[in-house]
Each structure stands twice: as C-alpha cells, then as structure tokens.
C-alpha cells in the first residue's frame, strides 16, 4: 500500500511538472487559452497581471468547496495535492524557462502535447488538478448532463472569452487545436498505443479454430454460446487476443478452417493477464 501510494505521488508530481512546462514555455507566453482554470488564469494574468499559479489556486478554492459540498470530502480532497502542486510549479518554474517559439501553431501543438502528457500521467496515477473536471462534476449534480458535455461547455466558454478579451479569433481557433491535442495525449497516456488486436470469431468450426490457436500461437481463447438473430442458428463465439505480428497467422488459421467465418478485428490498448503484462 505504501509503495503504491509513493508511486502515485511520484507519478502525479512528474505529470504536474510536465503540465507546468507546457503552460510556461508555450501556452501562457503566446496567449493560448486552452480552456479550463489555467485558461481563466492566463486571461487574468494579461488583464490585471496576477501570477497564473496564484490565480489558478484561488479559482480552485470555490470549486473545492462546491465539490466537497456536492460530492463529499473524499472527492474534494483527492484533488488537493495535484492542484496545489500545479499552481506552485507554474509560478516557480516560469522565471527559469525559455520561450522556444512565438509561432502560435507550434506553441499550440507542443504546449498541447506537454500539457496532455502531464495531465494524462496525473490521471493515470489517480490524481487530478481540480479545474474544469471538478467544475463539470459539480455542474452534473445540478443538471444531470454528461461530464464530457459539461467539460466541452466550460472549455468552449473560456476559449470564447479569451477570443473576446484578446480581440483575436485566430487565438481562439489555435486554442481549439490545443484542446484537441491535449485530449488526444491524455487518452494516449491512459490507454497506451494499440499494440494488440482482439478477434471475435463466429464460425461453424469453433473447436478446430480454438485448438489451432492454442497449439499454433500458444495463446488462450475463450468461447461462449450465441444465437444468430436472423437465422436462429446456435453457434460459439471465440475471443482471442494476439500481438500485431500474429494477426496474419490467426487469419490464416481461421479461414483455413472455415472460409465462411465471420471475424471482427479491433484494436486493444491494454491487455493484463497471462501471456501479456501484469497489473502493477
């Protein structure tokens, strides 16, 4: 338990630093407001010269209060470390970091990658940084709307406000690109690259196919009964997960046994268990 907690703290801390680097080196200097509390803090920084980290911390206070009130102590305090650490890191690192580019597109892309990578690590290690994810969760208790929809609504409002404040539609459009890149990176960090493939096989020769998978690929397979809705025919569905390099061989196994087999092939981002990696 202690080792896992320490690993989570280290993971969240690394994620916080990467997020702060993305903000300080790319997004804030180029007025790219990619939604969220950091976006509001960036607007305030250019309007009234409040340090971004300080503004982020103060903006999160009412969110914490609302989160604790609506969602309970555990939910509110779970975000405390990541939020405080990010606010401190943003202001502490800013004076020492260069601004590598003033090209808005490059800044939006690289900033989005770093922020997405950092937030992905924070989420992967069971942390949060407060902000719009907490705001969306609170709003959901009032409206019942989907959290993804609430996040989009909040972020879109912040981006629109930035476009008005900075009097630049282009900055708002670049911010939308950054939001897309950030979201993609968060998903990539949490789900990983697609390194395996899952086969769903419907065939008249399930026993032969399953046996060949076990013998030829040294992989396991799972079969369960199913019934065709149109024909009413009782058959078995075979599930097998293989590495990319084994995809062609498995197709040959299936269609060598049953040329009329129906196969669904899909990407698998993470496989835990025998023959693959263990959960740590």
Secondary structure, 3 states (H helix, E strand, C coil): CHHHHHHHHHHHHHHHHHHHHHHHHHHCCCCCCCCHHHHHHHHHHHHHCCCHHHHHHHHHHHHHHHHHHHHCHHHHHHCHHHHHHHHHHHHHHHCCCCCCCCCHHHHHHHHHHHHHHHHHHHHHCCCCCCHHHHHHHHHHHHHCCCHHHHHHHHHHHHHHHHHHHCCCHHHHHHHHHHHHHHHHHHHHHHHCCCCEEEEEEEECCHHHHHHHHHHHHCCCCEEEEEECCCCCCEEEEEEEEEEHHHHHHHHHHHHHHCCCCEEEEEEECCCECCCCECCC
